[in-house]
Amino acid sequence: MTNDLPEPIARYFEADRDTAFDKVLACFTDTAVVIDEGVTHRGRAAIGAWKARATRQYTYTVEPVAIASDGQREVVTGHLVGDFPGSPLDLRYAFVLDRDKIAELEIRP
């Protein structure tokens, strides 16, 4: 499935497999926004803190299984398996891209 993803999104999922959260952070613009579990994280510092916290708190893998476009966002369905409550589950990752970086990411069930 990764071959079907736009390059910035493929890079994000590839980086997310690594525990070095700075690789994920490099996928985002300086002013990017991430919304996860109903909490908004604005800017690289906040996104870095979000990712570092998630990396410390849980061990997980996510496999992209489908992609669709709603005209403004690329929506990837990812199958998430890990040591968190409710595992496994499918989440939707809605990406807004700005050239070769992620400008916005919303993760939701």
N, C-alpha and C positions, 0 to 999 in steps of 0.2 A: 504493500500500500504506500510506503514511503516514496516510491518513485512517482506516484501520481500527485504528490503534494507540491505546491509552489516552494521554491528554494528556501525562503525565510522560515516557512512553517516546518519543512523537513529539518532544517538546522535546529529549530527549537526542540523538536522531539528527540533528535539525536543528542543534543546537549543535555536534555532532561534525563537521559539514561545515566549520565555521569553524576557523581556526588559533588563535583566542583561546581557550585552554583554560579560562579562567575562566567562560565560558558553559556549558561542560560541568559544571564544578564546582558551579555554581548549581543544577543538576538534583538534587543529592544532599542528604540530611539531614546534620546535623552529625556524626552517629555512623555514617554509612554504611560499608559494606564493599564493596570491589571485589576480585574474584579474577580474575586474568588471567595466562595462561602459568604457572599453578600458584603464583603469588605473591599473597599476601593483602595488601591495602592498607586500613588501618583509619583512618577519620576523614578530614575534609576536607583536612587538610594532606598526608597521605599520598596521597590520591586526586589532589590537585592536582599533586603531584610526579610521580605515575604518568602523568597525562595530558600534562603538560608534556614529559616525557621521550619519550613516544610521538610527540608532535607534532614534536619536534626530530628524532627518529630516522627517521621514515618519512613519506612522502606517500601517502595512501590515500583511497579513498571506500568507503562501505558503503551498500548499498541493502537495506532490509528487504524480504524477499520472502514471508515467511509468519509467522503468529503462532498460538500455541496456549497453552492454560492447563493446568497440571498440578494445579490446585486451590489451590496456594500461590504459584506463580510464573507470570508471563507469559513465555513462551519465544518469542523472535523469532529467526528464521533470517535472517541478513544475508549478502549476497554482497559480499565484500571484495576490492577490487582496488587494488594499489599497488606500491610499489618495495621490497617485503619478500620474503624467501625464501618460496617456495611460492605466490606470488600467481598467479592469483586462487584464492580458496577461500571456502567457506561456513562461517560460525561461528554458534554458538547463543549468544544473549544471554539469560540467565535473570534476570529482574527481580523483586524483591520491592518492592512499593510501600508507602509510608506516606503516605496522603492524596495530596498533589500532588507528592511528592518520591520519589526512589529511595532505598530503605533498603539494598538489596543488589543487586549485579550480579555475575554470574559469566559470563565469556566462555570458551567452549570449542569445540573442533572438533565 
